[in-house]
Amino acid sequence: MGRRIAFFALFAAVTLVILLSRFYYGVQHDHWLELDQAKTAASKEAGLVQIDNVQSFNGDAAYTIVTGTDAQHEKLIVWLGPSGTHIEKASAGISPDEARNMLLKRAPDAEVLRVVPAKLHDDYVWELFYRRPEPSGAKRYYYDYVKFADGAHIDTYRLSLQ
């Protein structure tokens, strides 16, 4: 009787793992396909030979941003969106570290969680996601947007307390 229960428990566990993995694949498939298409488009349009990162950004419109290196070993950032493709040399703007340091000068108590390229309105920007402590002891999350070209501060979005 114990072997039968153990066999049934093992069968149920394996079935559950298979069903959950199929569900996860079904949910993520379109997203993975979009990222693969973005890699292909960035390689074709910008001449990327190595892709370092691909991510989605949803602001006024949905963009997929691809970072990588071309055949001349130049780092590029490619914004793929509904208005077309925009390509910038990484050296044409400030680096993510420079954007982070500029934020930390304005808000030394900030804990920067992520710095990613984005597009806000008509500007190509760095999006900085960070948290700061409130006087009450709680932590508040923020999004800062600074221009990619020169680091000029555009806007800060303050999220509600958690």
Secondary structure, DSSP 8 states (H G I E B T S, - for coil): -HHHHHHHHHHHHHHHHHHHHHHHHHHHHHHHHHHHHHHHHHHHHH-EEEEEEEEEEESSSEEEEEEEEETTS-EEEEEEETTEEEEEEGGGS--HHHHHHHHHHH-TT-EEEEEEEEEETTEEEEEEEEEEE-TTS-EEEEEEEEETTT--EEEEEE----
